[in-house]
Structure formats: C-alpha cells, structure tokens
Amino acid sequence: MPSGTSAIPDERVLANMGQIDKREWWLWSSAISVTLLLAIGIASFAVPAVLSGSDSFYAFFLDHAVRGLLGLVLIFNIYVVYEQVQINRIRNEVSHALYKMAVLDPATNMFNRRYIMLRFEEEIARCKRHSSPLTVIAFDLDQFKKINDEHGHAVGDYVLKMFGEQLKRATRGSDVVARYGGDEFLAILPDCNIEQIRAVLSRLDGLHVKTTKSRIRVRYSAGWTDYILGESVYECLKRADETLYANKHNPTGLFVSSIAAE
C-alpha cells in the first residue's frame, strides 16, 4: 500500500492565522496607546492643579477630565471584549481547519491514513487488554486508472467519495474506515465475526456511480485478516494486503481470508 502524503496547508488557514496576528497586534497597540493617553491626560490636569493649589477652576476641569477618561476606558474595554471574541472565533476556525487537514482526506472527507493508523494502535491495545478479536479489511478499487483515463480525475475523485460513503454505511458505528491512499481503503472492525465481514462486503456489491454522461459500475477487491497477538501493525496490514492481491487475481472470484489461505 502506498505511504500517506503530507497535508498541504490550506490558504484559508494561513489567511486566518494572519488575521489573528493582525488583530492581536492592533489590540496590544491600542492598549499601549490608551494607557499612554490616560497617563498624559491625567498628568495634564492633575499636575497644574497640584502646583497651583486647590483651585476651583482646575478642580472643575479635573472632574470633567476624569469623567472623560473613565468613558474612554469603558469604550476601550468594550473594544477589547469585541476583539477577544473575534480572535477566539478565528482561532476556533483555524483549529477546526487544522483538525480536518490532520485527520480527514480532502477528496472523500473520510479519515486519512494517519488517523486510522493511530486508531489501529489503540484498537490493538484494547484487543490485548480484553482478549477480544480484531479484524482489518483492505479494499482496492478495480480498474480505477481506467476510470481516471476515460472519465477524468474529477469523476475519479467522485467515485472514491461515493465508495467511501458506501463503505461508511456498510460498517458499524464502532468500526473505523479510512482512505488509505490512492484507490485503497481500510476498515478496522473490533469484535467482528465472519458473517459480519461478509455482510459488509455484500453491502458494497452492485455500487454504481452516475455522472452527467455515464453510469459507472464500481468494482473492488478486498482482503481481510484477524490481528494476531504479538505482531505489529505493519505485519497485520501486510497479511491483509497479501490477501487482497490474492483475491484480486483469484479466478474463482471467491474471497478468502489470510487465515483461511494459510
């Protein structure tokens, strides 16, 4: 199976990060400016009053100056709250976008290779703790290159998306499915028996994708295996991958698992 490609930073994420930097710069600049203005304003009225004694003229203007400065502080506090709300909103948008870039495949909106490998490690740890079965199924779309060549890559991406959605519907909520790379998909099924595996595969049969010009029959090959205690993630995936390609070239068209093939 191909190795996963690194995510390309989204321009919108970079733009939002620039907005955060810009807003924070204006916020701190405004805070410093308002502080200096307050200090200068208070000094301009308080110092003459102190030097000339308790004069009613200066007391009158000092009173109004303090009121004006307090109003300025109130306005500035409202501005600070507004800017903080906007910064938090943008930061949440950036966090959400980064999360999607980290764990989701952009073409199919499924989990990507990075995420499912982490989940596979977690499910293996759970399998060891509870001595429960764990099954992994590898999928490969048949003649996908032909679909790209005849219909274009946009249609090819649409076929990948439709197969991914059908795979999600075919599995349980406790299962994890992902696009592993290229035209390959992976499903991790905890506590799954052979009947449930066959049920997943049967739900994927007969999938057709309609385009504006044609109706494409989506065929696939699959290979599955149960996790064996003590083996690594890559050893388990290798056995599933070997079974997939054995099934792909099996003239009978019957699926066999790696356990049965042994």
DRENMARVEX-585072 format. One record per residue (C-alpha): y negated, z, x; residue number from 1. Coordinates in steps of 0.05 Angstrom, whole numbers. Example, Ala and Ser with C-alpha at 12.3 -4.5 7.8 and 13.67 -1.06 7.14 Angstrom:
PT        v        w        u   pos
PT       90      156      246     1
PT       21      143      273     2
This chain:
PT        v        w        u   pos
PT        0        0        0     1
PT      -70      -14       26     2
PT     -113       41       52     3
PT     -173       62       10     4
PT     -241       34       26     5
PT     -301       79       36     6
PT     -351       83      -22     7
PT     -415       44      -14     8
PT     -477       85      -31     9
PT     -508       65      -97    10
PT     -581       43      -92    11
PT     -598       85     -153    12
PT     -572      147     -119    13
PT     -615      133      -58    14
PT     -675      120     -103    15
PT     -664      186     -140    16
PT     -658      223      -74    17
PT     -724      192      -53    18
PT     -755      217     -119    19
PT     -731      288     -104    20
PT     -762      286      -35    21
PT     -827      258      -62    22
PT     -833      309     -118    23
PT     -817      367      -73    24
PT     -869      342      -23    25
PT     -922      339      -77    26
PT     -901      407     -104    27
PT     -909      441      -36    28
PT     -973      403      -20    29
PT    -1002      424      -87    30
PT     -981      496      -76    31
PT    -1016      498       -8    32
PT    -1078      463      -36    33
PT    -1083      511      -96    34
PT    -1074      571      -51    35
PT    -1130      548       -5    36
PT    -1175      532      -64    37
PT    -1163      601      -93    38
PT    -1179      634      -27    39
PT    -1242      594      -17    40
PT    -1264      604      -89    41
PT    -1255      680      -87    42
PT    -1289      684      -19    43
PT    -1348      642      -41    44
PT    -1364      691      -98    45
PT    -1338      757      -71    46
PT    -1369      756       -2    47
PT    -1442      745      -25    48
PT    -1433      800      -77    49
PT    -1407      848      -25    50
PT    -1463      832       24    51
PT    -1519      838      -28    52
PT    -1492      900      -63    53
PT    -1474      907     -136    54
PT    -1519      854     -165    55
PT    -1511      835     -238    56
PT    -1523      761     -223    57
PT    -1466      757     -175    58
PT    -1423      802     -220    59
PT    -1434      753     -277    60
PT    -1413      692     -236    61
PT    -1356      730     -203    62
PT    -1328      747     -271    63
PT    -1330      674     -293    64
PT    -1302      651     -226    65
PT    -1243      698     -232    66
PT    -1231      673     -303    67
PT    -1233      601     -279    68
PT    -1187      616     -221    69
PT    -1137      650     -268    70
PT    -1139      589     -313    71
PT    -1126      545     -252    72
PT    -1067      589     -233    73
PT    -1039      584     -304    74
PT    -1045      508     -303    75
PT    -1013      504     -235    76
PT     -955      548     -258    77
PT     -943      502     -316    78
PT     -943      443     -268    79
PT     -893      479     -222    80
PT     -846      492     -280    81
PT     -851      419     -302    82
PT     -837      393     -231    83
PT     -778      440     -223    84
PT     -748      416     -289    85
PT     -756      343     -266    86
PT     -727      359     -197    87
PT     -666      393     -228    88
PT     -656      335     -275    89
PT     -657      284     -219    90
PT     -613      329     -176    91
PT     -561      333     -232    92
PT     -563      257     -239    93
PT     -552      249     -165    94
PT     -495      299     -165    95
PT     -462      263     -223    96
PT     -470      196     -189    97
PT     -442      222     -124    98
PT     -383      252     -160    99
PT     -368      185     -193   100
PT     -375      150     -125   101
PT     -328      201      -94   102
PT     -271      202     -145   103
PT     -278      141     -190   104
PT     -261       68     -178   105
PT     -321       26     -197   106
PT     -282      -33     -224   107
PT     -235        4     -271   108
PT     -271       72     -280   109
PT     -204      105     -262   110
PT     -192      157     -209   111
PT     -190      126     -140   112
PT     -142      133      -82   113
PT     -180      191      -51   114
PT     -176      233     -114   115
PT     -103      220     -131   116
PT      -81      237      -60   117
PT     -115      305      -66   118
PT      -83      315     -134   119
PT      -16      295     -107   120
PT      -22      350      -54   121
PT      -39      400     -109   122
PT       19      378     -153   123
PT       67      384      -93   124
PT       43      455      -81   125
PT       54      470     -155   126
PT      123      438     -152   127
PT      142      482      -94   128
PT      117      546     -128   129
PT      153      534     -194   130
PT      212      491     -170   131
PT      192      440     -223   132
PT      205      365     -219   133
PT      150      317     -198   134
PT      153      242     -206   135
PT      109      188     -176   136
PT      107      116     -202   137
PT       77       59     -163   138
PT       53       -3     -200   139
PT       36      -73     -175   140
PT        8     -129     -218   141
PT       49     -193     -212   142
PT       14     -257     -190   143
PT      -54     -224     -191   144
PT      -80     -271     -137   145
PT      -64     -329     -183   146
PT     -106     -296     -238   147
PT     -165     -290     -190   148
PT     -157     -361     -165   149
PT     -151     -392     -235   150
PT     -199     -349     -275   151
PT     -246     -319     -223   152
PT     -255     -249     -196   153
PT     -295     -225     -256   154
PT     -235     -238     -300   155
PT     -190     -207     -247   156
PT     -232     -143     -249   157
PT     -227     -144     -325   158
PT     -151     -149     -321   159
PT     -149      -90     -274   160
PT     -193      -50     -321   161
PT     -150      -67     -382   162
PT      -85      -50     -346   163
PT     -116       16     -323   164
PT     -137       34     -393   165
PT      -68       17     -420   166
PT      -36       60     -365   167
PT      -80      119     -384   168
PT      -59      111     -457   169
PT       14      106     -436   170
PT       15      172     -399   171
PT        6      244     -420   172
PT      -56      287     -411   173
PT      -21      327     -356   174
PT       -7      263     -316   175
PT      -54      233     -265   176
PT      -65      159     -258   177
PT     -108      120     -210   178
PT     -122       53     -179   179
PT      -92       60     -111   180
PT     -123       -3      -82   181
PT     -125      -78      -96   182
PT      -78      -92     -154   183
PT      -38      -29     -144   184
PT      -38       34     -187   185
PT       -6      102     -180   186
PT       17      153     -232   187
PT       37      225     -218   188
PT       78      257     -273   189
PT       96      331     -269   190
PT      156      356     -307   191
PT      178      286     -327   192
PT      248      261     -342   193
PT      277      191     -341   194
PT      266      180     -415   195
PT      192      195     -408   196
PT      187      148     -349   197
PT      218       92     -389   198
PT      171      108     -447   199
PT      111       99     -400   200
PT      138       32     -375   201
PT      153        7     -445   202
PT       82       21     -468   203
PT       57      -24     -413   204
PT      101      -83     -433   205
PT       71     -141     -471   206
PT        0     -129     -448   207
PT      -46     -189     -459   208
PT     -119     -195     -439   209
PT     -164     -241     -479   210
PT     -221     -277     -446   211
PT     -271     -327     -475   212
PT     -226     -385     -451   213
PT     -155     -359     -449   214
PT     -104     -305     -463   215
PT      -72     -276     -401   216
PT       -4     -243     -401   217
PT       -7     -184     -353   218
PT       59     -171     -319   219
PT       74     -116     -270   220
PT      127      -87     -224   221
PT      140      -13     -217   222
PT      179       34     -173   223
PT      186      109     -181   224
PT      218      168     -146   225
PT      222      243     -152   226
PT      190      286      -99   227
PT      240      318      -51   228
PT      222      388      -27   229
PT      200      387       46   230
PT      178      315       50   231
PT      105      295       60   232
PT       61      258       10   233
PT       67      194       51   234
PT      143      198       55   235
PT      147      204      -21   236
PT       98      147      -31   237
PT      136      104       19   238
PT      200      112      -21   239
PT      164       95      -86   240
PT      133       35      -52   241
PT      200       11      -26   242
PT      230       17      -96   243
PT      171      -21     -125   244
PT      183      -81      -80   245
PT      258      -77      -90   246
PT      246      -82     -165   247
PT      194     -137     -155   248
PT      247     -181     -123   249
PT      305     -157     -166   250
PT      333     -220     -200   251
PT      362     -179     -258   252
PT      293     -154     -278   253
PT      321      -84     -286   254
PT      282      -25     -259   255
PT      317       24     -213   256
PT      290       87     -182   257
PT      295      102     -108   258
PT      344      159     -124   259
PT      389      111     -161   260
PT      382       58     -107   261
PT      408      106      -56   262
